[in-house]
Amino acid sequence: MTNNFSFGVFLKIIYLARIHGKNQSDIFKAIVSPVNGFPSADQGTIGHLLDGASEFSPSSDKERFQSLGNEVIIAKYYTDLLPLIDPEKQKLVVLAFKEIISRQDVPSATQIGVNTGYTKQNIAESTSFDFLALLTALVKYSFSFSNVLAKPFLKTIGKDFLEQFRTQETTIVLSNEPARVDRDLSFTAEINRFKQTFKEVSAPCSLQQKNPSMLKTYQLDVSNNRFSIEQISNFVRHNIGNYVFSRTEIEKKINENEERGIDLDAIFKMNKETSKDGKESNFASIMTYSFLECALCAPKIESAIELNENSSGNRPSSVGVHMLPAGALGESCQIVFGAANIGNSITQNVDHIFDQIKRTIDHREDEYTLIDRGIFDQKYDKETSEYLRKKVIPSTRNDFSIPVDEAFGAFIGYTVDVPKGNMMGNMEYRQALQNVMRSDIVSAIPYIQTKIKESNLESYSFYFFFLPLNSAKEDAEQIMDRAFPGLGGSQK
């Protein structure tokens, strides 16, 4: 049997996608960079790997590489390998590897890489990928094969090999970052204030699902070994009008010269809502709205408080409903149902999130009914109302030109724990905090994957956003108190 995959094949495909000015040695060093003290290789050695004249050796180096955690390789590739790959060729690389793996004479259920979650079948069938997670799986898998036996196939990989996949480029979605597609619903949250308030933690990782998914951690500013809540309190206060009111309601107030009253009216409504659900719950709902709009790029259809207002006493199951337009992360339009929880433990938070998701699935028709009621109450302009009824709401949908799927966007606020943090200097604490936050999100992945599988939800997309806090529940209340002094409602 002719072998069509090996380390040399992996190296060659990546080399063909390099940016201008980088050579074989640069690419080789970046690929093996996750292994500390990996032996250097001269041009002759690398050339022999690329043409199948020699094996990747010694075997101990293969074992060291394969024993590494996937998150270690992904993090290293993020800093060392990704900058060397032409962004315009990333999808071509994915298509090339899809073709190669799908043609392998191995069972469909064959695991691709150690503990990566990828199989031959899901690589062959998937159209959405986390680029670095895929490369991590493939480089581990490449060590399972003889590079010398791959020599005939290596000879077929010419300098224009990737270009044959150019016509298929639009079929692939790289789920690293969503595009901000302002097409059918306008964005409402203040994106610039969001970027000033929340900083993404550099911890590239993936849920490794068949459909577009996302897992990100954001942090607040740190001062004297604690997260500062002043800026997030300002962010909440400045976005309260956009969270509480629909686009049409805000436009009406502006047209009637009542712009100054928008926030006051919003705070009044928030006060009534807080008396029912408590400050913690409402903070979580505001954060869900903010992260789905600003981090996922999914404009709101209705926020949690708008759904509650439409519900006439029957509380909705979701924490807001948003729309991720086609072209943002995939070819379909996604209706994203919000979920949120705040607590000390990440795993307990995740449990609560999936309880909410299950309730939303069981009562999804009710959520759409609330949106339809919002249309009846003229919360949208005529064009938006028509769009939602024709293309989004299942009971009235009659335009199937764009496929529509459902997804879930979750906000989790949790208590971060830096061991011996109170004994550290400020800069030492900041570095330790970064390591803990990265570890927290990576450690959460297997648990979330298990919950998805146990709940038979593999056909949905999931977007998780984590926000570490000093003391999650206490911080949530303090942030709301600072944002809206005198806000009523004790935490339930």
C-alpha positions as CSV (number, residue, x, y, z in Angstrom):
1,M,0.0,0.0,0.0
2,T,1.4,3.4,-1.0
3,N,1.6,5.8,1.9
4,N,0.4,9.4,1.2
5,F,1.1,10.9,4.6
6,S,4.1,11.5,6.7
7,F,6.0,14.2,8.5
8,G,7.6,15.1,5.2
9,V,4.2,15.6,3.6
10,F,3.1,17.7,6.5
11,L,6.2,19.8,6.3
12,K,5.9,20.3,2.5
13,I,2.3,21.4,2.6
14,I,3.1,24.0,5.3
15,Y,6.2,25.1,3.4
16,L,4.1,25.7,0.2
17,A,1.9,28.1,2.3
18,R,4.8,30.1,3.7
19,I,4.9,33.9,3.6
20,H,7.4,35.6,1.3
21,G,11.0,35.5,2.6
22,K,10.8,32.3,4.7
23,N,12.8,29.2,3.9
24,Q,12.6,25.5,4.6
25,S,14.7,25.9,7.8
26,D,12.3,28.6,9.2
27,I,9.3,26.4,8.7
28,F,10.9,23.3,10.1
29,K,12.0,25.1,13.2
30,A,8.5,26.5,13.8
31,I,6.9,23.1,13.4
32,V,9.2,21.4,15.9
33,S,9.3,24.4,18.3
34,P,6.9,22.9,20.9
35,V,9.6,20.5,21.9
36,N,12.3,22.2,24.1
37,G,15.8,21.5,23.0
38,F,14.8,19.9,19.7
39,P,17.9,19.1,17.6
40,S,18.6,21.6,14.8
41,A,18.5,20.3,11.2
42,D,20.6,21.6,8.3
43,Q,19.2,22.2,4.8
44,G,20.4,18.8,3.6
45,T,18.5,17.0,6.3
46,I,15.3,19.0,5.7
47,G,15.6,18.4,2.0
48,H,15.8,14.7,2.5
49,L,12.6,14.8,4.6
50,L,10.9,16.8,1.9
51,D,11.8,14.4,-0.9
52,G,11.3,11.2,1.2
53,A,15.0,10.2,1.2
54,S,15.1,9.8,5.0
55,E,13.0,9.3,8.1
56,F,12.2,11.7,10.8
57,S,14.7,10.6,13.5
58,P,15.5,9.7,16.1
59,S,12.3,7.9,17.3
60,S,12.8,9.4,20.8
61,D,12.1,12.9,19.3
62,K,8.8,11.6,17.8
63,E,7.8,10.2,21.2
64,R,8.6,13.5,22.9
65,F,6.5,15.4,20.4
66,Q,3.5,13.0,20.6
67,S,3.6,13.1,24.4
68,L,3.0,16.9,24.5
69,G,-0.4,18.2,25.4
70,N,-2.4,19.5,22.4
71,E,-2.8,22.9,24.1
72,V,1.1,23.2,24.4
73,I,1.5,22.6,20.7
74,I,-1.4,25.0,19.8
75,A,0.0,27.8,22.0
76,K,3.5,27.4,20.5
77,Y,2.1,27.3,16.9
78,Y,0.2,30.4,17.6
79,T,3.4,32.4,18.4
80,D,5.9,30.6,16.1
81,L,4.2,28.9,13.2
82,L,1.0,30.9,12.4
83,P,2.9,34.1,11.6
84,L,4.9,32.2,8.9
85,I,1.8,31.0,7.0
86,D,0.2,33.2,4.4
87,P,-3.3,33.9,5.6
88,E,-4.5,33.7,2.0
89,K,-3.4,30.1,1.8
90,Q,-4.7,28.8,5.1
91,K,-7.9,27.4,3.6
92,L,-5.9,25.8,0.8
93,V,-3.8,24.0,3.4
94,V,-7.0,22.7,5.0
95,L,-8.4,21.5,1.7
96,A,-5.1,19.8,0.8
97,F,-5.0,17.9,4.1
98,K,-8.7,17.0,3.8
99,E,-8.0,15.5,0.4
100,I,-4.9,13.6,1.6
101,I,-6.6,12.3,4.8
102,S,-9.8,11.3,3.0
103,R,-7.8,9.2,0.5
104,Q,-6.0,7.3,3.2
105,D,-6.7,3.5,3.3
106,V,-7.7,3.5,6.9
107,P,-11.1,3.1,8.7
108,S,-13.3,6.2,8.9
109,A,-13.1,6.1,12.7
110,T,-9.3,6.3,12.8
111,Q,-8.1,8.8,15.3
112,I,-6.0,11.6,13.8
113,G,-3.4,12.4,16.4
114,V,-3.3,11.6,20.0
115,N,-6.3,12.8,22.1
116,T,-7.2,15.5,19.5
117,G,-10.8,14.5,18.9
118,Y,-10.3,14.3,15.2
119,T,-11.0,11.3,13.1
120,K,-10.6,10.6,9.4
121,Q,-14.3,10.9,8.9
122,N,-14.8,14.3,10.6
123,I,-11.9,15.8,8.8
124,A,-13.2,14.6,5.5
125,E,-16.7,15.7,6.1
126,S,-16.3,18.9,8.1
127,T,-16.2,22.4,6.5
128,S,-15.4,24.4,9.7
129,F,-12.0,24.1,11.4
130,D,-9.8,25.6,14.0
131,F,-6.7,26.0,11.9
132,L,-4.1,25.4,14.7
133,A,-6.0,22.6,16.3
134,L,-6.1,20.8,13.0
135,L,-2.4,21.3,12.4
136,T,-1.7,19.9,15.9
137,A,-3.7,16.8,15.1
138,L,-2.0,16.3,11.8
139,V,1.6,16.8,12.9
140,K,1.0,14.2,15.7
141,Y,-0.6,11.8,13.2
142,S,2.3,12.2,10.7
143,F,4.7,10.4,13.0
144,S,2.6,7.2,12.6
145,F,3.9,6.8,9.0
146,S,7.2,6.1,7.3
147,N,8.5,9.1,5.5
148,V,10.5,7.0,3.0
149,L,7.4,5.1,2.0
150,A,5.7,8.4,1.2
151,K,8.4,9.3,-1.3
152,P,6.2,8.5,-4.4
153,F,3.5,10.8,-3.1
154,L,6.0,13.5,-2.1
155,K,7.2,13.6,-5.7
156,T,3.7,14.6,-6.8
157,I,3.5,17.7,-4.6
158,G,4.9,20.4,-6.8
159,K,5.2,24.1,-6.1
160,D,1.6,24.8,-7.4
161,F,0.0,21.9,-5.5
162,L,-2.1,24.1,-3.3
163,E,-3.6,26.1,-6.2
164,Q,-5.7,23.2,-7.4
165,F,-7.9,23.8,-4.4
166,R,-8.5,27.5,-5.0
167,T,-12.0,26.9,-6.5
168,Q,-13.1,25.1,-3.3
169,E,-11.8,27.9,-1.0
170,T,-15.3,29.2,-0.2
171,T,-16.4,25.9,1.2
172,I,-14.1,26.1,4.2
173,V,-14.7,28.2,7.3
174,L,-11.8,28.8,9.7
175,S,-13.5,29.4,13.1
176,N,-10.6,31.4,14.6
177,E,-12.4,34.8,14.4
178,P,-15.8,35.8,13.2
179,A,-16.3,38.5,10.6
180,R,-18.3,41.6,11.5
181,V,-21.1,41.3,9.0
182,D,-23.5,44.2,9.3
183,R,-26.1,43.1,6.9
184,D,-29.6,42.4,8.2
185,L,-29.4,43.6,11.8
186,S,-27.4,46.6,12.9
187,F,-25.0,46.2,15.9
188,T,-26.1,48.0,19.1
189,A,-23.4,47.5,21.8
190,E,-20.5,49.9,21.9
191,I,-17.7,47.9,20.4
192,N,-15.0,50.5,21.2
193,R,-15.8,50.6,24.9
194,F,-15.9,46.8,24.8
195,K,-12.3,46.6,23.4
196,Q,-11.2,49.1,26.0
197,T,-12.7,47.1,28.8
198,F,-12.1,43.5,28.0
199,K,-8.7,42.1,26.8
200,E,-8.7,38.6,25.2
201,V,-6.3,36.2,26.9
202,S,-4.0,34.6,24.4
203,A,-4.8,30.9,24.8
204,P,-5.7,29.5,21.4
205,C,-7.7,26.4,21.8
206,S,-10.7,24.6,20.2
207,L,-13.8,22.6,21.1
208,Q,-13.1,20.6,18.0
209,Q,-16.7,20.3,16.9
210,K,-18.0,19.6,13.4
211,N,-19.7,23.0,13.3
212,P,-18.3,26.5,14.0
213,S,-17.5,26.8,17.7
214,M,-15.5,29.1,19.9
215,L,-14.0,29.2,23.3
216,K,-12.4,32.4,24.6
217,T,-11.4,34.0,27.9
218,Y,-11.4,37.8,28.4
219,Q,-9.9,39.6,31.4
220,L,-10.3,43.0,33.1
221,D,-7.5,45.3,34.0
222,V,-5.4,44.2,36.9
223,S,-4.2,46.5,39.7
224,N,-2.5,45.5,43.0
225,N,-3.1,41.8,42.3
226,R,-6.9,42.2,41.8
227,F,-9.2,42.8,38.8
228,S,-10.3,46.4,38.7
229,I,-14.1,46.6,38.3
230,E,-14.3,50.4,37.6
231,Q,-14.0,50.2,33.8
232,I,-16.5,47.3,33.5
233,S,-18.9,49.3,35.7
234,N,-18.7,52.2,33.2
235,F,-19.1,49.8,30.3
236,V,-22.3,48.4,31.8
237,R,-23.7,51.9,32.5
238,H,-23.0,53.2,29.0
239,N,-24.6,50.2,27.3
240,I,-27.7,49.9,29.4
241,G,-30.0,51.8,26.9
242,N,-28.9,49.6,24.0
243,Y,-29.4,46.4,26.1
244,V,-32.9,47.4,27.4
245,F,-34.5,49.0,24.4
246,S,-35.0,47.8,20.8
247,R,-33.4,49.7,17.9
248,T,-36.8,51.1,17.0
249,E,-37.6,52.3,20.5
250,I,-34.3,54.1,20.7
251,E,-34.8,55.7,17.3
252,K,-38.2,56.9,18.3
253,K,-36.9,58.5,21.5
254,I,-34.2,60.3,19.5
255,N,-36.7,61.5,17.0
256,E,-38.8,62.9,19.8
257,N,-35.8,64.6,21.4
258,E,-35.9,62.3,24.4
259,E,-32.3,61.0,23.9
260,R,-31.2,62.1,27.3
261,G,-34.0,60.1,28.9
262,I,-32.9,56.8,27.2
263,D,-30.5,55.7,30.0
264,L,-32.8,56.9,32.8
265,D,-35.7,55.0,31.4
266,A,-33.5,52.0,30.9
267,I,-32.3,52.1,34.5
268,F,-35.9,52.3,35.7
269,K,-36.7,49.2,33.7
270,M,-33.5,47.5,35.0
271,N,-34.5,48.3,38.6
272,K,-37.8,46.5,38.1
273,E,-36.0,43.6,36.5
274,T,-33.5,43.4,39.3
275,S,-36.2,43.3,41.9
276,K,-37.3,40.0,40.2
277,D,-34.1,38.3,39.3
278,G,-31.3,40.0,41.4
279,K,-28.2,41.9,40.4
280,E,-26.1,38.9,39.6
281,S,-28.6,37.5,37.1
282,N,-29.0,40.8,35.4
283,F,-25.2,41.4,35.2
284,A,-24.8,38.0,33.6
285,S,-27.5,38.8,31.0
286,I,-25.9,42.2,30.1
287,M,-22.6,40.4,29.7
288,T,-24.1,37.7,27.5
289,Y,-25.6,40.5,25.3
290,S,-22.3,42.3,25.2
291,F,-20.1,39.3,24.3
292,L,-22.4,37.9,21.7
293,E,-22.5,41.3,19.9
294,C,-18.9,42.4,20.4
295,A,-16.9,39.1,20.5
296,L,-19.0,36.8,18.4
297,C,-20.3,39.6,16.1
298,A,-23.9,38.4,16.4
299,P,-26.3,41.4,16.6
300,K,-29.2,41.0,19.1
301,I,-32.6,40.1,18.0
302,E,-33.9,40.6,21.5
303,S,-32.0,40.8,24.8
304,A,-33.0,38.9,27.9
305,I,-34.9,41.9,29.3
306,E,-36.8,42.4,26.1
307,L,-37.8,38.7,26.0
308,N,-38.9,39.0,29.6
309,E,-41.0,42.0,28.8
310,N,-42.7,40.1,25.9
311,S,-43.3,37.0,28.0
312,S,-46.2,38.3,30.2
313,G,-44.9,36.6,33.2
314,N,-43.7,33.3,31.7
315,R,-39.9,33.7,31.9
316,P,-38.1,32.7,28.7
317,S,-35.5,29.9,28.8
318,S,-32.8,31.7,27.0
319,V,-30.7,34.8,28.0
320,G,-31.4,36.7,24.9
321,V,-31.5,35.8,21.2
322,H,-29.0,36.9,18.6
323,M,-28.3,36.4,14.9
324,L,-25.0,35.4,13.5
325,P,-25.3,36.3,9.8
326,A,-24.3,34.0,7.0
327,G,-20.7,34.7,6.2
328,A,-19.6,35.6,9.7
329,L,-18.4,32.1,10.6
330,G,-20.1,29.9,8.2
331,E,-22.4,29.7,5.2
332,S,-25.6,29.4,7.2
333,C,-27.3,32.1,9.3
334,Q,-27.4,31.1,13.0
335,I,-30.0,31.9,15.6
336,V,-27.9,32.1,18.8
337,F,-29.7,31.5,22.0
338,G,-27.9,33.0,25.0
339,A,-27.1,31.2,28.3
340,A,-25.2,32.6,31.3
341,N,-24.0,31.7,34.8
342,I,-21.8,33.2,37.5
343,G,-20.2,31.1,40.2
344,N,-16.9,30.0,41.7
345,S,-16.4,26.7,39.8
346,I,-16.1,26.5,36.1
347,T,-17.5,22.9,36.0
348,Q,-20.6,23.9,38.0
349,N,-21.1,26.9,35.8
350,V,-20.9,24.6,32.7
351,D,-23.5,22.3,34.3
352,H,-25.8,25.2,34.8
353,I,-25.2,26.4,31.2
354,F,-26.2,23.0,29.8
355,D,-29.3,22.9,32.0
356,Q,-30.3,26.2,30.5
357,I,-29.6,24.9,27.0
358,K,-31.7,21.9,27.5
359,R,-34.6,24.0,28.7
360,T,-34.2,26.3,25.7
361,I,-34.3,23.4,23.3
362,D,-37.4,22.0,25.0
363,H,-39.1,25.4,24.7
364,R,-37.6,26.9,21.6
365,E,-41.0,27.5,20.1
366,D,-41.8,29.8,23.0
367,E,-38.6,31.8,22.3
368,Y,-39.7,32.3,18.6
369,T,-43.2,33.3,19.8
370,L,-41.7,36.0,22.0
371,I,-39.7,37.4,19.0
372,D,-42.9,37.3,16.9
373,R,-44.7,39.2,19.6
374,G,-42.0,41.8,19.5
375,I,-42.7,42.2,15.8
376,F,-46.4,42.6,16.5
377,D,-45.5,45.2,19.1
378,Q,-43.5,47.1,16.4
379,K,-40.2,46.8,18.1
380,Y,-38.5,46.4,14.7
381,D,-38.7,48.5,11.6
382,K,-40.7,47.2,8.7
383,E,-37.7,45.8,6.8
384,T,-36.3,43.9,9.8
385,S,-39.7,42.6,10.8
386,E,-40.2,41.2,7.2
387,Y,-36.7,39.7,7.3
388,L,-37.3,37.9,10.6
389,R,-40.6,36.5,9.6
390,K,-39.6,35.4,6.1
391,K,-36.1,33.9,6.9
392,V,-35.8,33.3,10.7
393,I,-39.0,32.4,12.6
394,P,-39.8,28.8,11.7
395,S,-43.6,29.1,11.7
396,T,-43.6,32.0,9.2
397,R,-40.4,31.3,7.3
398,N,-40.9,31.0,3.5
399,D,-37.5,32.2,2.1
400,F,-35.0,29.3,2.1
401,S,-32.3,31.0,0.1
402,I,-30.0,31.1,3.2
403,P,-29.9,28.0,5.5
404,V,-30.7,28.7,9.1
405,D,-29.3,26.8,12.1
406,E,-29.5,27.2,15.8
407,A,-26.6,27.7,18.1
408,F,-25.8,28.6,21.7
409,G,-23.7,31.5,23.1
410,A,-22.7,31.2,26.8
411,F,-21.2,33.7,29.2
412,I,-19.5,32.3,32.3
413,G,-18.2,34.5,35.1
414,Y,-16.0,32.5,37.5
415,T,-13.7,33.1,40.5
416,V,-10.0,32.9,39.5
417,D,-7.6,31.3,42.0
418,V,-3.9,32.2,41.7
419,P,-2.0,29.9,44.2
420,K,-0.1,32.0,46.7
421,G,-1.1,35.1,44.8
422,N,-1.2,37.2,48.0
423,M,2.6,36.5,48.4
424,M,3.6,37.7,44.9
425,G,4.8,41.0,43.7
426,N,2.5,42.8,41.2
427,M,4.4,41.8,38.0
428,E,4.9,38.2,39.2
429,Y,1.2,38.0,40.0
430,R,0.3,39.2,36.5
431,Q,2.4,36.5,34.9
432,A,1.0,33.9,37.2
433,L,-2.5,35.1,36.5
434,Q,-2.0,34.6,32.7
435,N,-0.9,31.1,33.2
436,V,-3.8,30.3,35.5
437,M,-6.4,31.7,33.1
438,R,-4.9,29.8,30.1
439,S,-4.9,26.6,32.2
440,D,-8.5,27.2,33.3
441,I,-9.9,27.4,29.7
442,V,-7.8,24.5,28.5
443,S,-8.9,22.4,31.4
444,A,-12.6,23.2,30.7
445,I,-12.5,21.8,27.1
446,P,-12.8,18.0,27.9
447,Y,-15.6,18.7,30.3
448,I,-17.6,20.8,27.8
449,Q,-16.9,18.3,25.0
450,T,-18.3,15.5,27.3
451,K,-21.4,17.6,28.1
452,I,-22.1,18.2,24.4
453,K,-21.7,14.5,23.6
454,E,-23.8,13.3,26.6
455,S,-26.6,15.8,25.6
456,N,-26.5,14.7,21.9
457,L,-25.9,18.2,20.8
458,E,-23.1,17.6,18.3
459,S,-25.2,19.2,15.5
460,Y,-25.2,22.6,17.2
461,S,-22.5,25.3,17.4
462,F,-21.3,26.5,20.8
463,Y,-19.7,29.8,21.6
464,F,-18.3,30.1,25.2
465,F,-16.9,33.3,26.7
466,F,-15.2,33.2,30.1
467,L,-14.6,36.2,32.4
468,P,-12.5,35.5,35.5
469,L,-13.3,37.7,38.5
470,N,-11.9,38.2,42.0
471,S,-15.0,36.7,43.6
472,A,-17.6,36.1,41.0
473,K,-20.9,36.6,42.7
474,E,-19.7,39.5,44.9
475,D,-18.0,41.2,42.0
476,A,-21.2,40.9,39.9
477,E,-23.2,42.7,42.6
478,Q,-20.5,45.4,43.1
479,I,-20.3,46.1,39.4
480,M,-24.1,46.6,39.2
481,D,-24.0,48.8,42.3
482,R,-21.2,51.0,40.8
483,A,-23.0,51.2,37.4
484,F,-26.4,52.0,38.9
485,P,-26.1,53.4,42.5
486,G,-29.3,52.7,44.4
487,L,-30.3,49.8,42.1
488,G,-32.8,47.7,44.0
489,G,-33.1,43.9,44.3
490,S,-31.3,41.6,46.6
491,Q,-29.5,38.6,45.1
492,K,-31.7,35.5,45.1
